[in-house]
Amino acid sequence: MIRRFFTYYGPHKKLFTIDFTAAVIVALLELAFPLAVQWFIDSLLPSGNWSMILSVSLGLLAFYIISTFLQYIVNYLGHMLGINIETDMRQQLFTHVQRQSFRFFDNTKTGHIMSRITNDLFDLGELAHHGPEDIFIACMTFIGAFWIMLTINVKLALIAVFMVPLLIWLITFCNLRMNKAWSNMYSDIADVNSRVEDSVSGARVVQSFTNEAFEINRFKSNNERFRLSKLSAYKVMSFSLSGIYMMTRFFVLIVLVYGAWLSFSGELTYGELVGFILYVNVLFKPIDKISAIMELYPKGMAGFKRFLELIDTTPDVLDQDEAIEMATLKGNIRFKDVNFHYDSSKSILEGINLQINQGETVAFVGPSGAGKTTICSLIPRFYDVTSGAISIDGIDIRSMTKKSLRSNIGIVQQDVFLFTGTIRENISYGKLHASQEEIEDAARRSHLQDFIASLPNGYETQIGERGLKLSGGQKQRLAIARMFLKNPPILILDEATSALDTETEMIIQTALYELAKNRTTLIIAHRLATIRNANRIVVVTEDGIAEQGTHDELIEKGGIFANLHQVQFQQQ
Ligand SMILES: Nc1ncnc2c1ncn2[C@@H]1O[C@H](COP(=O)(O)OP(=O)(O)OP(=O)(O)O)[C@@H](O)[C@H]1O
């Protein structure tokens, strides 16, 4: 994990070098300071040379100014380094999530993904800045200070030798426990995020069921779990910080008493005693630094572990090495002995054989849950078939690049998903750099132009989150406009189950009819009246494709379709 963590420094080598060099110089200056004080007390003070004292003081002032400037560089550039690395990781994670296949989104909570892209990376940036730099500086200062202390007085310095293993034990012990505590905390905050995302996006459902109190209680239990796990992490941290504080202050006391004893017996000058005590403080700084890292390291690494877990998931639908970049397809689709199941072993499709010809409109009907949507999801490779093959124009879709395959297929779903933004932005999602004329043409062909003209801000009207300021019919037409712009040779229409008023329905049907012209069109149909004119109707049941033929042929046959038709006709 640590080796992988360091690869993120690669693009920022220059920044790291400047920051690191400045930090080393600051540490060296800090190491030199007590020696200067010792010399000041033992050599300069007894001489009584006031002008020399003043010149040395000016030298010390210069020393401070340089050190302050370098500290600024370390703080600013060091944080810049951390932020840059954090931003790179966030970008990499978002890009990775964009490339995931449907199965990943089926099984991953949105709140968890959001947590990993936001919170989990906060501490990583800090760790990237402080981690290697502080550890190196701490070791360097510690060894340097200890070596100088040995040269001042061996007996006094050896006391430190007894303290170090104790401190290392304490740090390691607490580190292990904190690692676990921070991991729990990250997983709990991800749950809190998931709950917020669920309750806020489902706020209308919550209120219509008047289940606010239930939601508040559910959130409360998640929030409380997060509080407890964070609290337990801080408990371990407080224990370790107090332990370190107690040990280090106890050490100063011992040095003071034993140093006084040595100076009485003439083995230590006053300057050496003061210098030694200053070095004890220099020696503690790295310990303080290490204990701060000790707080940061498990937090950062827990975030990094979760980052790696996500970054290491490989999408199950991938381009083959030799995948072909397809130009515009004609749209002859063939299913050959297709079997498919989702994650569970329960088979959804078995032995599907189907030929759909270029320009044909084929409607899929059948009981709910039979697999109509699943059949259509296999064509753009949202999922790969478990066995068998699907080909378009005689080429297996697995040997095409996903991008070129999908740019040949347009899907209008029953739940139209629109993005927060303007009408223009949402229409042009079908062709990102479409001109105003193209957008207007698409709006006209989807019968949206009168509605847009009636709005004070026209194409610049904000449609609200997921298009909530639009009616169901307007959303559908916007999705159709998007598809006119995309202009794919293959079209999949998942017909809306919710009934629209007759006039809106007619407008949408007309727009869809126009959209389907000269394209291979697959319609997942729920209302049989709308598919009268389909070239072919395929009846899908749990046992596979049960019947196919034209509307009239199937009615005449008197099978499943004729029964379904009879039931809907009677209801109407
Ligand atoms: N993402 C998924 N993960 C696991 N199982 C799924 C998934 N999507 C659908 N299923 C299951 O696959 C089966 C077929 O579902 P599918 O949506 O294809 O049916 P459908 O015929 O389109 O139904 P409807 O007419 O109700 O839309 C169902 O049993 C469903 O529970």
The ligand as a MOL file (V3000), in Angstrom:
LIG
                    3D

  0  0  0     0  0            999 V3000
M  V30 BEGIN CTAB
M  V30 COUNTS 31 33 0 0 0
M  V30 BEGIN ATOM
M  V30 1 N -29.9740 -5.3060 -12.1130 0
M  V30 2 C -30.5440 -6.4460 -11.7780 0
M  V30 3 N -29.9400 -7.2730 -10.8890 0
M  V30 4 C -30.4940 -8.4460 -10.5470 0
M  V30 5 N -31.6850 -8.8860 -11.0250 0
M  V30 6 C -32.3420 -8.1030 -11.8920 0
M  V30 7 C -31.8180 -6.8540 -12.3190 0
M  V30 8 N -32.6810 -6.2890 -13.1880 0
M  V30 9 C -33.6970 -7.1600 -13.3140 0
M  V30 10 N -33.5050 -8.2490 -12.5450 0
M  V30 11 C -34.3660 -9.4260 -12.4440 0
M  V30 12 O -34.4260 -10.0000 -13.7520 0
M  V30 13 C -35.7360 -10.4320 -14.0650 0
M  V30 14 C -36.1660 -9.8090 -15.4070 0
M  V30 15 O -36.3070 -8.4180 -15.2000 0
M  V30 16 P -36.6380 -7.4290 -16.4160 0
M  V30 17 O -36.5680 -6.0440 -15.8890 0
M  V30 18 O -35.8030 -7.7660 -17.5880 0
M  V30 19 O -38.1450 -7.8190 -16.7110 0
M  V30 20 P -39.2130 -7.1120 -17.6410 0
M  V30 21 O -39.8410 -8.1870 -18.4300 0
M  V30 22 O -38.6130 -5.9870 -18.3830 0
M  V30 23 O -40.2060 -6.5610 -16.5220 0
M  V30 24 P -41.1840 -5.2740 -16.5350 0
M  V30 25 O -42.1980 -5.4980 -17.5990 0
M  V30 26 O -41.8050 -5.3160 -15.1670 0
M  V30 27 O -40.3340 -4.0730 -16.7440 0
M  V30 28 C -36.6120 -10.0520 -12.8890 0
M  V30 29 O -36.7950 -11.2190 -12.1150 0
M  V30 30 C -35.7990 -9.0390 -12.1160 0
M  V30 31 O -36.0440 -9.1740 -10.7420 0
M  V30 END ATOM
M  V30 BEGIN BOND
M  V30 1 1 1 2
M  V30 2 1 2 3
M  V30 3 2 2 7
M  V30 4 2 3 4
M  V30 5 1 4 5
M  V30 6 2 5 6
M  V30 7 1 6 7
M  V30 8 1 6 10
M  V30 9 1 7 8
M  V30 10 2 8 9
M  V30 11 1 9 10
M  V30 12 1 10 11
M  V30 13 1 11 12
M  V30 14 1 11 30
M  V30 15 1 12 13
M  V30 16 1 13 14
M  V30 17 1 13 28
M  V30 18 1 14 15
M  V30 19 1 15 16
M  V30 20 2 16 17
M  V30 21 1 16 18
M  V30 22 1 16 19
M  V30 23 1 19 20
M  V30 24 2 20 21
M  V30 25 1 20 22
M  V30 26 1 20 23
M  V30 27 1 23 24
M  V30 28 2 24 25
M  V30 29 1 24 26
M  V30 30 1 24 27
M  V30 31 1 28 29
M  V30 32 1 28 30
M  V30 33 1 30 31
M  V30 END BOND
M  V30 END CTAB
M  END
